[in-house]
Amino acid sequence: MEFDIVTLSRLQFAITALYHFLFVPLTLGLSVLLAIMETVYVMTGRLIWRQMTKFWGTLFGINFAIGVATGLVMEFQFGMNWSYYSHYVGDIFGAPLAIEGLMAFFLEATFVGLFFFGWDKLSKLGHLVATYCVAAGSNFSALWILIANGWMQNPVGSAFNPQTMRMEITDFFAVLMNPVAQAKFVHTVSAGYVTASIFVLGVSAWYLLKGRSTELAKRSMTVAASFGLAASLSVVVLGDESGYLSTEHQKMKLAAIEGMWNTEPAPAAFTAFGFPDQEARETHYAVHIPILMGLIGTRSLTTEIPGINELVASAEDHIRKGIVAYDALQKIRAAGSEAAVPAEARTAFEANGEWLGYALLLKRYVDDPRTATEAQIVAAANDTVPGVLPLFWAFRIMVGLGFFFILLTTTFFLLSARRRLDHYPWLLRVAVLAIPLPWVAAEMGWIVAEFGRQPWIIEGVLPTAAAVSDLGATTVLGTIVGFVILYTVLFIVEMMLMVRAIKQGPEPDTDPEAILASPIIAPAE
Amino acid sequence: MILSELIDYGTLRLIWWVLLGVLLIGFAALDGFDLGVGMLLPFIGRSDVERRVVINTIGPVWEGNQVWLVVGGGAIFAAWPPLYAVSFSGFYLAMFAILAALILRPVGFKYRSKREDPRWRSTWDWALFTGGFVPALIFGVAVGNVLQGVPFRFADDMRIFYEGSFFGLLNPFALLCGLLSVSMLVMHGSAWLALKTDGKVAWRARRYGGIAALLTLVLYAAAGAVLWAYIGGYRITSAIDPAGPSNPLLKTVVTESGAWFANYAAYPWLLIAPVLGILGTLATFFGLRSKAEILPLLTGKIAIFGIISSVGVSMFPFILPSSIDLRSSLTVWDSSSSHLTLFIMLVVTAIFLPIIVAYTSWVYHVLWGKVDEAGVTDKSSHSY
């Protein structure tokens, strides 16, 4: 790997995005769990539920702080490191980011202050509303971010404008209803719920093992296990690969995930194990499970899934059309005014404009795609295959963990239903050890989504290599080092505080006002 | 979509220029006092409890306030993509410094009081100072550079080339603007502390705030004078089509001394912006001295409105002039999003901005009242 500006910019984005997503899933899920716990408190008036809300709220706060801080980096670095991208698609991509701020982040961030500081200043119901606003804000936030990301995977509702040299929106509704975005939203939010459930489950299991705060821990486990079970079923069943057949490159991503080099008759077999070899274009030591792939990828027994080799061949065809579009675009731009554009250039662009992005793949090899040699066209077509081996395994680790979470939450759900949560210490130990796993699964998921989209930054529209800012490699290397140092220090501090807060445990909540506040139902304790 | 034709492209661009100002002024007027409080923290809080009082005045609100910056960034991306692309990549290291400094803030607030160790707390206090000072300074420095023109150009395929350096940003006029920004936000932060605290903390806040207000006045006047005497403005010489395509390369531009004051000559009523900047600052100064409670905070917001909008008005229709390739300069008429995107974003903003203002006001109402030492030391109060 050479450290050119493209590699460095990608590295920085990967580091900052994966780091940011260490905090997002817990925020997403824990905010909803807090809302559930506080609802029980308000409905029953039992103090222990308020104590739970406050305790998990403290952990939520430690996590939330870094999520906010690193989110700002995410928003700013499109402009900083990806300025041609920002120019090229800002007309579409910027809107959901801005709407996220207006509709979701404002709500979340404004009410999170009240969540922590408002216990004595608000009525029970008033505080519950604040908590709901935080939960709604964080989940809406995910919706808009994933609409933006979904558009990168499946750029619907937009067209290239030769006058401004950029993509412009044509159908906002299509961008909102993008099937890839919708699938991603459900999948990602569910993954956040699983993360928070396993977190609450694991921390509570630790308390049970230590014999501390057992009442709080058992109730927390009950909530986490049932919520986590529903969420882990949803995250697997509503996995976002359902959107993978919507476009050519999503198909490529699916084929790469499967290490499926050649098209197979439907329904295709699932390769459960193997070592895909990019050079030889085959998967060594493959273990196949018949039919399963066709079912996962297409939800049908008759739809055919194209293999990598077939998709490369069609990419070559798209590149040739892209060159025609590129040529037409140059003529349109050279003409100066609308009226001066030669008719055949206009027709050629209308017929081939959608493949313009494929011509830009050649920019890696030549300045002017029209002068590309046959060998360069073949090379560019081969570039459309993402790294198969990392995708193959990242996907399998993610899916394997997904099934493990179903098993784990089901187990604790049953234990909770039979009131035997503290009967099997070894299961509690498993739950404690499982705490980091949802994060592993979530990060793997993003690697599949983003690494699988390569070489595109906007699938079929703009290659990643063409999207970077004109910055010096040392400059970007410098900021990478800066971010890594800053993020490492913050991570250590965060973990220290999290562990401390967990070890310290819930504060006893004996505020008499809360008892008076619900005179009808006397607290059970 | 036919609906978007309800408002013509030129008008939408003008509206979005105003909204850009609203968001940036919203950021400076709300998150501005948080930044100011951060800068004042080590000086106004002399003991640990006093520092906790200072921090807890903004503890519940700073997160919401900072969203103005997030939305400001998002709105620039959505409504002015070339501006977003050029300024964020051009000011790359400066943006990194802002981000690094801002990252310190949330963690500083959250983590400072989680441990008793005085060294731990003092470290985070200075981190919070940095988190206030660096962004305040750099935003001002950025404005100072924008007024002089920034060394960028577009290639034919609209690829952006920036030919300046980080240290080039730190020129005397830009530093003057940076200091103006710092003193303006310190003034505003002081007014907030004067309102939200009492006793010695409030007394010190009033004293520092008074000095900052005077400094703001002097630096604002100095910046205006330097701008008038030494720094040329920009003027479009080709015909302007407010509804033309967003392609900056289609126009011609010249530099001219005094061009940044031409709008005031053509429309004298625009002078209300600098006048409000000066009067607002003066009123804040006297308000802080006369022990008025909420007045200095409100007049401070007026001052911020006046000072920031005077920059926008002076440059109009320029948003980001280029010093090395004049026609690459970004103006209101050639660097926006498409007609449809501007329309959709306007609808969304028209719906959500009033809602945001409503619930933000409600939150401030709930949190109304002074923060005192007894409050922050009470264990059940969940203070930072």
Chai-1 contact restraints between the chains, C-beta under 6 A:
chainA,res_idxA,chainB,res_idxB,connection_type,confidence,min_distance_angstrom,max_distance_angstrom,comment,restraint_id
A,A65,B,P106,contact,1.0,0.0,6.0,A-B,restraint_1
A,A65,B,V107,contact,1.0,0.0,6.0,A-B,restraint_2
A,A65,B,K110,contact,1.0,0.0,6.0,A-B,restraint_3
A,V68,B,P106,contact,1.0,0.0,6.0,A-B,restraint_4
A,A69,B,I103,contact,1.0,0.0,6.0,A-B,restraint_5
A,A69,B,P106,contact,1.0,0.0,6.0,A-B,restraint_6
A,L72,B,L102,contact,1.0,0.0,6.0,A-B,restraint_7
A,V73,B,L99,contact,1.0,0.0,6.0,A-B,restraint_8
A,E75,B,G73,contact,1.0,0.0,6.0,A-B,restraint_9
A,F76,B,G73,contact,1.0,0.0,6.0,A-B,restraint_10
A,F76,B,M95,contact,1.0,0.0,6.0,A-B,restraint_11
A,G79,B,Y84,contact,1.0,0.0,6.0,A-B,restraint_12
A,G79,B,A85,contact,1.0,0.0,6.0,A-B,restraint_13
A,G79,B,F88,contact,1.0,0.0,6.0,A-B,restraint_14
A,M80,B,F88,contact,1.0,0.0,6.0,A-B,restraint_15
A,M80,B,S89,contact,1.0,0.0,6.0,A-B,restraint_16
A,M80,B,Y92,contact,1.0,0.0,6.0,A-B,restraint_17
A,M80,B,M95,contact,1.0,0.0,6.0,A-B,restraint_18
A,S83,B,A85,contact,1.0,0.0,6.0,A-B,restraint_19
A,S83,B,S89,contact,1.0,0.0,6.0,A-B,restraint_20
A,S83,B,I160,contact,1.0,0.0,6.0,A-B,restraint_21
A,Y84,B,R159,contact,1.0,0.0,6.0,A-B,restraint_22
A,S86,B,P81,contact,1.0,0.0,6.0,A-B,restraint_23
A,S86,B,Y84,contact,1.0,0.0,6.0,A-B,restraint_24
A,S86,B,A85,contact,1.0,0.0,6.0,A-B,restraint_25
A,H87,B,P81,contact,1.0,0.0,6.0,A-B,restraint_26
A,H87,B,P82,contact,1.0,0.0,6.0,A-B,restraint_27
A,H87,B,A85,contact,1.0,0.0,6.0,A-B,restraint_28
A,H87,B,M158,contact,1.0,0.0,6.0,A-B,restraint_29
A,G90,B,F77,contact,1.0,0.0,6.0,A-B,restraint_30
A,G90,B,P81,contact,1.0,0.0,6.0,A-B,restraint_31
A,D91,B,S337,contact,1.0,0.0,6.0,A-B,restraint_32
A,D91,B,S338,contact,1.0,0.0,6.0,A-B,restraint_33
A,D91,B,T341,contact,1.0,0.0,6.0,A-B,restraint_34
A,G94,B,F77,contact,1.0,0.0,6.0,A-B,restraint_35
A,G94,B,A78,contact,1.0,0.0,6.0,A-B,restraint_36
A,G94,B,P81,contact,1.0,0.0,6.0,A-B,restraint_37
A,A95,B,A78,contact,1.0,0.0,6.0,A-B,restraint_38
A,A95,B,T341,contact,1.0,0.0,6.0,A-B,restraint_39
A,A95,B,M345,contact,1.0,0.0,6.0,A-B,restraint_40
A,L97,B,G74,contact,1.0,0.0,6.0,A-B,restraint_41
A,L97,B,F77,contact,1.0,0.0,6.0,A-B,restraint_42
A,A98,B,G74,contact,1.0,0.0,6.0,A-B,restraint_43
A,A98,B,A75,contact,1.0,0.0,6.0,A-B,restraint_44
A,A98,B,A78,contact,1.0,0.0,6.0,A-B,restraint_45
A,I99,B,V348,contact,1.0,0.0,6.0,A-B,restraint_46
A,G101,B,V70,contact,1.0,0.0,6.0,A-B,restraint_47
A,G101,B,V71,contact,1.0,0.0,6.0,A-B,restraint_48
A,G101,B,G74,contact,1.0,0.0,6.0,A-B,restraint_49
A,L102,B,V71,contact,1.0,0.0,6.0,A-B,restraint_50
A,L102,B,F352,contact,1.0,0.0,6.0,A-B,restraint_51
A,M103,B,F352,contact,1.0,0.0,6.0,A-B,restraint_52
A,F105,B,V67,contact,1.0,0.0,6.0,A-B,restraint_53
A,F105,B,V70,contact,1.0,0.0,6.0,A-B,restraint_54
A,F106,B,V67,contact,1.0,0.0,6.0,A-B,restraint_55
A,F106,B,I356,contact,1.0,0.0,6.0,A-B,restraint_56
A,A109,B,E63,contact,1.0,0.0,6.0,A-B,restraint_57
A,A109,B,G64,contact,1.0,0.0,6.0,A-B,restraint_58
A,A109,B,V67,contact,1.0,0.0,6.0,A-B,restraint_59
A,T110,B,G64,contact,1.0,0.0,6.0,A-B,restraint_60
A,T110,B,T360,contact,1.0,0.0,6.0,A-B,restraint_61
A,T110,B,V363,contact,1.0,0.0,6.0,A-B,restraint_62
A,V112,B,E63,contact,1.0,0.0,6.0,A-B,restraint_63
A,G113,B,P60,contact,1.0,0.0,6.0,A-B,restraint_64
A,G113,B,V61,contact,1.0,0.0,6.0,A-B,restraint_65
A,G113,B,E63,contact,1.0,0.0,6.0,A-B,restraint_66
A,L114,B,V363,contact,1.0,0.0,6.0,A-B,restraint_67
A,F116,B,H382,contact,1.0,0.0,6.0,A-B,restraint_68
A,F117,B,P60,contact,1.0,0.0,6.0,A-B,restraint_69
A,K121,B,V366,contact,1.0,0.0,6.0,A-B,restraint_70
A,Q163,B,P245,contact,1.0,0.0,6.0,A-B,restraint_71
A,Q163,B,N247,contact,1.0,0.0,6.0,A-B,restraint_72
A,T164,B,P245,contact,1.0,0.0,6.0,A-B,restraint_73
A,T164,B,S246,contact,1.0,0.0,6.0,A-B,restraint_74
A,T164,B,N247,contact,1.0,0.0,6.0,A-B,restraint_75
A,M165,B,D157,contact,1.0,0.0,6.0,A-B,restraint_76
A,M165,B,M158,contact,1.0,0.0,6.0,A-B,restraint_77
A,E168,B,S338,contact,1.0,0.0,6.0,A-B,restraint_78
A,I169,B,L340,contact,1.0,0.0,6.0,A-B,restraint_79
A,I169,B,T341,contact,1.0,0.0,6.0,A-B,restraint_80
A,F172,B,I344,contact,1.0,0.0,6.0,A-B,restraint_81
A,S469,B,S89,contact,1.0,0.0,6.0,A-B,restraint_82
A,D470,B,F161,contact,1.0,0.0,6.0,A-B,restraint_83
A,L471,B,Y92,contact,1.0,0.0,6.0,A-B,restraint_84
A,T479,B,F96,contact,1.0,0.0,6.0,A-B,restraint_85
A,L486,B,A100,contact,1.0,0.0,6.0,A-B,restraint_86
A,L490,B,V107,contact,1.0,0.0,6.0,A-B,restraint_87
A,L497,B,Y111,contact,1.0,0.0,6.0,A-B,restraint_88
A,L497,B,K114,contact,1.0,0.0,6.0,A-B,restraint_89
